[in-house]
Each structure stands twice: as C-alpha cells, then as structure tokens.
Amino acid sequence: MLLRTSAAKPTKPNGKAQTVIAVVLLSYYSRFVRSFHNKFARLHRQRQFASFPPLHAGFFAA
C-alpha cells in the first residue's frame, strides 16, 4: 500500500481516519479491477471473442 508522507500529518482530527478509509477503498477498488480484468481476459482466451468489445479498457484509460 502506498502512503504519502503528508498523510501522516493530518490537519484535521479525523484526517488519519480518512486516510485509512481512502487506502482501504483504493486497495479494494484495485483488487476489483484486477479480478474484473482477469475474468474478461480468461473469457477472451477461452472463447476467442474477436468482435467482443474490451469493456474493461475504460478502467485503465485514466
């Protein structure tokens, strides 16, 4: 997990809690994106969808 040094010095009393929540949400989001991408890649490999649109490409476009 990535933690910035500025996050260790919260300006608000609940700054550390917000940082922990953000890190947890980010890790869950990245895990979801990875499993989503793996599922579509496995589907593409098994059935060889040549005309299947890569719906998961939007997650990595940013």
N, C-alpha and C positions, 0 to 999 in steps of 0.2 A: 504494500500500500504506500502511496505517496503522501507525505505530509510536508507542507510548506513550513518554513521557519516562522513566517508571520502568523501562522495559525496557532503557534504555541503561546503567543502573547495576545490574548483576546482583549478587545477594547470594551466589550460588554460583559456582564457577569455570566451570561449564557452563551458566550462565544465558543467555549470549548465544547459544550454540548452540541451546538450547531455544527461545529467542525466534525465531531464524531458521527453525527447523523448524516452529514454530507458524504463522508468517507464510506460509511456503510452502504448508503444508497448507490454511490458510484461503483462499489465493488459488486453489488447485486446487479446493477444495470450492465456492467461489462460481462458478468457471468451469463446473464440472459442473452446478450447479443452474441456471445461466443457459442452458446448452445443452439441459438436460432440459426446462426451461420453454418454450424456443423450439420444440423438437421437438413438444411437445404442442400448443402454440398453432398451429403450422403444420398439424398434423393436424386440429385442430378447425376451422381456417379452410377447409381443402380439402374435408373430407367432411361438415362441418356436423353434428357429433355433438351433438344436443340433449340426449340422455339419457346422454351419456358423463360419468362422474364425474371431476371435476378431481383427479387423483391428485397433481399437483404442488402443490396448495394447502397440503398439510401442511408443505412446506419453508418456506413464508412465514408460517405460523401463529405461529411462535415470534417 
